[in-house]
Each structure stands twice: as C-alpha cells, then as structure tokens.
Amino acid sequence: MTTTLEQTTIPGTQDPPPVSAPEQGTRPFPLLRHSLVLAGRAVRKIRRTPEQFIDVTLQPIIFVLLFVYIFGGAISGSTHDYLQYVLPAIMVQTVLFTSLSIGVNLNTDIKKGVFDRFRSLPIGRSAPLIGAVSAEVVRFSTSVIVLMAFGYALGFRIGTDPVSALAGCLLAIAFALCMSWVAVFLGTWLRESGAVQGIGFLVMFPLTFGSNMFVPTSSLPGWMQGWVRINPVTHLTDAIRGLLVGGPVAGPVGWSVLTGAIILAIFAPLAVWTYRRKTN
C-alpha cells in the first residue's frame, strides 16, 4: 500500500524560489582566478626549495665579475666605463637564460604525472601553464634586484632617473615572460628535460652573444652587423641601456614591445596546444 503525499500551500504565502548550488563558472574571470591560485602554488614551491634561486642570484654576479674585470679593460679601457655599458646587457642575458628553467620544470612535472592531477580539477586547461609562467616573475625580479644591487656596489650609477630605470627593469621582466612561453612550448613538446635545456641554450646563445650586448655593433665584421641589427635582443638591450644610462629609447622600446607581443601570440597558443595533446 502506497501513500501519496501532496504538497499544500498555506493561503497568502508563496513558495520560495529554488536555491541552486553555486556553480564553478558563475564567478567572474575563472581562468584568471585559477591561474593566480596555481601561480601562488608555484611560488610556495619555490620558497620551500630555495636552491632554485641559486642561478638567479649567483649567475648575474658571476657574469658581472667575468665580463667587467676580464674584458672591460681590453674593450673599453676602463672597467668603470664598461660596467656602465655592460650591466644593462647582463640584465637582459640573465632574465633570458632564467626563462629556460620553466620549460625543464614543466617537462619534469608532466613526466611525473603532476599535471594529470590538474586534469581532474574544474579549472581551465591552460590555467596550470599561465600560473607557472606568472610565478616566474619572482625569479626574474630576484635576478634584477641582485644585479642592480651588486652593480651599484661596484660603481654602476643610473644615468637617467628612477622612473626610467624602473621602466627598464619592468621591460626586461616582461620580455622574459614572453620568452618563457617558448620554453613552455619546448617543455611540453619535447620528451626529455635534457633536450629542452639543450635546444633552449642553442636558441639563446646566437640571440644573446650575436648582439651588441658586450661590444658595439660597429666593431663587428660587416657580415655579422646585418644579423645584429635585426636581432630582437639587440633592440631590447638598446632599450634597457637607454632607460638605465641614457640614449635612444622610443624606437628600441617600440621594437621590443612588438617583438614580445609577436612571441607571445605565437608560442602561447602553441604551448597550450602541445600541452593538451600530451596530457590527453
């Protein structure tokens, strides 16, 4: 025997509207929120493994000592004058080399199955990559601060003003973030972390040493000057050098921003595509 229960409504009252459970996608900008949460996770991971700061703290110091005191007298005739010339270039070189590490780390995490856990979460597919790249700001900023502090101790002085110098540091960090997507693409495309590092350095060496970082363009052979003039790292070095010690700024900054935007537009979608293929 079954009993049917009927719902009755008290006269003069109305049923309250149904309350639905909160959905994951109803809050604004879910991809941004998820990326920031994962960026915080990556920063906490860096804090628990401080040895990850060895390259961004010791590498700029070693480069300054080597280039200033070994090549400064021969190239410029004065270590102080060469320090003014080369420190902005070492800033560029340091952040570009630092940007390669994210590709190696992502490749290792994918092989260990870390990103398989992210697939089970209700987050955007690209959020882990955006979060990992965003966390690199901590490492880039650390390298820039260490370099500027050590250079100041050796006698480097800003030749413009604090606002321009800050803009130069931010430009270096922003360009390195764009280049990080190249490393992310390599890390999600290649199968071994050693290959990521090897190919990354194979790309970085012609870009950094084949520029006007350490010597003026006019001192190079004619056949090399053509490559140096179109090298995007040359424009970035000129921009940061102009913002820190003085010189042309508008043209080099414009070319640097345009180049960074092109790199980001090409390699960020490629990195997301290869990441999805590898984690499916």
Buried (B, 14 or more C-beta within 10 A) or exposed (E): EEEEEEEEEEEEEEEEEEEEEEEEEEEEEBEEBBBBEBBEBBBEEBEEEEEBBEBBBEBBBEBBEEBBEEBBEEBBEEBBEBBBBBBBBBBBBBBBBBBBBBBBBBBBBBEEEEBEEBEEEEBBBBBBBBBBBBBBBBBBBBBBBBBBEBBEEBEBEBBBEEEBBEBBBBBBBBBBBBBBBBBBBBBBBBEEBEBBBEBBEEBBEEBBEBBBBBBEBEEBEEEEEEEBEEBBBBBBBBBBBBBBBEBEBEEBBEBBBEBBEEBBEBBBEBBBBBBBEBBE
